[in-house]
Amino acid sequence: MLITEKQIYLKQTFKDRNEVLAFIAEQAMNQDVINNKSLLFDDFIAREGEYSTAVQEGIAIPHAKSAAVKKPQLYFVSLEEPISWASPDQYQVKVIFAILVPKEEAGTKHIAILSALASRLMDDDFQEAVFEIDQETQLLNLLKKIEEV
């Protein structure tokens, strides 16, 4: 499975993007999804350096194609209060979908997950729903189509 209830973190509080990314790396390490949290964090930051993953107001999709990742996974974090994502557009982010993909699957699985998620995010009802989620099962139901990737 690409995402389980253990990879969904609702109503969290962080001060900035780096804190969120470090938290995701820590959780992925604890769940044996990765073998090196520092490498994953560095890969997240390197990707953010290329161009911000804050795709629109309220939503960021950080992604890492990393040698630290053992298997493709998706993490979801919702925040109590929006934070700056250090994007050129100065977007404030409240919902984060983090995609973790093994480096060797960078051109295949990574693109499939990202495009499936991006197409879902074009749906206004889906967008509205992700901001209102207060139970893990709600998100899992919303993401069923992405699971089929």
N, C-alpha and C positions, 0 to 999 in steps of 0.2 A: 504494500500500500504506500502511496505517495504521502499521505498525511493521516494521522490518527489523532484521537483526543489528546494524547500526550504531547502533541506538537502544536497545540492551540493554547495561547495564553491571552486571556481576556482581561480588560480593565487594568493594564499594567501602568506603572509610573516610571518614566525615564527622563533624564534631563536633555539628552541629545541622541543623534544618530549613532555615534560610536558606542554609547551605552547599550542601545538596542542590539547592535551587531555583536557586541561582546556577550550579551545575554544569550543570543541565539547560538553562538559558538559554544558557550558553556553547556547549554541544554543538549546540543547535538553531541557533544563529547560524553555527557552523562548517559545519553541514550545509545551510545556506541554506533552512531551514524558517521562519525568522523574519527580520525586517529590523531589529530593534532589541532587543538583549538586556536593556537597562535597563527598557524598557517592559514586556517580558514578565515580568521579575522583579517589577516593581512590581505588575503585574496578579495574579501569583501571591500576593503578600503581601496585596494588597487582598482577595482571595478568602479567604485564611486569616483575615483580620480579621473577616469576616462570620461564619464558623464554621469550626472546624478541619476539615481534610479527612482527619484520622486517623479512619478509619471503624470501626476495631476494633483490639484489641491486635495489633500487628505490621504492620498495613497502613494506608497512606495513599494517597489518590487526589487529589493536588493537580490542579487544573484551572484553566486560564486561557482566557477568551474575550477575545482580545486583537487589537487592530488591528495588532500586530507580527507575528502569525501569517499565513503565506502559504497554508498548506494544513493540514487536520486531520492530526495525528500523535499517536502514543502513544509514550511513553518508559518504560522499565522500569529500575529501579535496585534491586539487592539490596545489603544492607550486611553487612559482617563482624560488626559489633556493633550492637545496637539503639540508637537515639537517641531523645531526647524530641522530640515533634512539637508541643509547646506546646498540647496539647489539654486541654479541661476535664476529661476523664477520665484525664489523665496517661498516655495510651497511649505505649508504647515501640514505635517503628516500625523494621522491618527490611526491608520490601518496599514500594517506591513505584511506583505506576502514575501517570505524569503525562500528562494529556490537554491538548493544545494545539489550540485551535480558533480560526479567524478570527472576529472579532467579528460579522461579518454572518451567520455560521452558528450563532450562539449558541443559538438556540431549536430548532434541528433536529439538526444533526450532533452537537453537544455532548451533548444529551440521549440520543440514540441510542447513542453510545459509552459514556456513563456508565451507562445502564441495562443494556446488554449486559455490561459489566464487572461491575457490581454483581450481576447475576443469576448470573454464573459464580462469583463469590466466595461465594455462598450454598452452593455445593457443597463439602462438606468435603474431598473428594478433590482438587478443584482447589486449594483453599487450601493443603492439605498439600503439594501438588506445587510451588506457587510458592515455598515456603520452602526447598525442596530443590534447586532448579534450579542446575546448575553448567555448563550449556552453552546457548548462545543458541538453538540449534535446539529444545531442549526447550520453551522458552517459546513460540517461534513455533508449535509444534504445539498447545500448550495454548490459544493465542489464535485458532485458526482461525475459530471461530464469531464472534468479535468482528470479524474482518477482513471478514465479510460484511455488516456494518452499513453 
